[in-house]
Amino acid sequence: MSQIMEAQSGTTNRWVTFKLDNENYGIDVMQVREVLRGTEISPVPGAPPFVLGIINLRGNVVAIIDTRSRFALSPQDMDDASRILILESGDYVVGFLVDSVHEVVELKFSDIEPAPDTGGGTGTRFINGLSNREDGLLILIDAQKMLSDEEKAELEGM
């Protein structure tokens, strides 16, 4: 193994872990601006179907995405465990509603396996990698792939 590969295998990244429909997911902590408790989301007439609505976050309007629908999961009403991940990706800030947020974990580069090729289904384009942990599989998500360029343009037009 080269020195570069050895150095990378010891490198750690931190991931915010969250749950959707009994599956564990993680997103790079550097892409998460903050985590909010479930709050009232105002619907927006004519908004794209993947948008639940908007919230006012300290004077800024932030679109909230239905993460369950992005991952082709059945809808679920918000409850006390629901959280909104405010993500900063490139030039946009957007919120993703998740079932619950758990913890921040550190993963070594060597603990992350590449995402399997599953035929490019709806949710698979977001997967950055996988990590087998004691409490089960952790699916690592890339926030920059959560919205296509066309979808980002739709959000800007809201």
N, C-alpha and C positions, 0 to 999 in steps of 0.2 A: 504494500500500500504506500502511495506517495506521501510525502510530508504534508502536502496540501490536504489530501483526503483525510489523513490522520487528524489534522488540525480541525477540519470541518466536522469530523465525527464527534469531537469533544465539545463543539460549539452548542450552546443551548439557546432556544427561543422560548418566549413565554406566550402562553395561549389562554385566552378567556374561554372557559368551557360553558356550554349551554345545552339544554335539552329540547328536542322537538320530537313528539310522539315516541317517547321511550328510547330514542337514540341520542348518543352523546356526540356533540360537535365542539370544535374549537376554532377560534379565530385569532389571528395574531394580535397580541395586546397593543401593538403599535398602530393598529387600524381602528381601535376602539377609543373613542373620545370619552364616552361615559356610559353608564348603565342607569336607566330610569325605571322606577316602579311604573306599573301600568297606570296610565292616565287617560283622560278623556281624549279620544281621537275624533276630530271633526271631519265628517265625510266631505268630499269635494265632488260636486256634480260633474260628470264628464271625465273624471279621472280614469287613467288606465286601470284595467281590472286587477293588476297586481298591487295597486295602491289602496290601503285601508282608509287613508285620509291624511290630515296634517295635524301637527301640534305646534303650539307656541313655546319655544324653548328660549327663555330669557330674551324675548323680543325678536327672535329669528323663527321664521316658518320652516319647519322640517317635515318632509314627506315621510310617512310611515308605510313600510312595505309589509305585506302579508307573507312572512317567511314560510309558513306552512304551505301556502299555495305555490310558492317558488319551488318547493321541494316535492310538489305533487302529493301533499298529505291532506287528509280531511280537515275541514275547518274546525276550530275550537274557540269557544268564547274565552275572553280574558278572565283570569282569576287572580287571587292574591299572589300567586307565584309568578305570574306573567311579568316579563321585563321587556324593555325596549333598549336595544343596543344602538347607541348613536355612533355611527361609523363615519370615519373621514377617509375617503379614498380618492386620491387625486384632487380634483377641484370641487368635489361635491361632498355634502354632508347629508346623510340620510339615516333614518331609523328603521331597524328591523325588529318586529315583534317576535319574541321567542317564548316558549312555554315556561322556562326558568333558566336562571344563571347560577352556576355552581361555584367555581373557583378559578384561580389562575394557576396553571401548571407549567413547569419547565420541562421541555423535552430536548434531549440531545438530537443533533442532526441524524445520528446513527439509529435513533429510535423511530424515525419517520420513514415509512415505506411509500413508494410512489403510488399514485392513484391507479387502480386497475382500469383497464379499458373495458367498459361495459356497454359499448355501443353508442355512447354520447347522448344518453337520455336527458330529460329535463334537468334533473338535479346534479348530474355527474359533471357538468361543465364547471361547477363551482368548487369541486373537490381538488385540494392542493396535495393531499397525502393522507395517510392513515397511520395510526399508532396503536399497537396492542398494549393495553394497560391491564392492571390487575382487576379493575372494575369493568372491563370490557373494551370494545373497540372505540377509539376516538377518531372521528372523521374531521379532518382539518380543512377548513373552508378558506378560500381566497376572496376577500371582500371586493377586490377590484373586478372580479368576474361575476359578482352577484347581479349586476345590471349591464345589459348591452349598451353600446353607444346610442342606439336608437331610444332605448328606455330612459337613459340619462337625459337625452334631449327632450323627451316627453315630460320629464319631471321639471326641467327648467322652464317649460312652457306653462306650468300650472300657476 
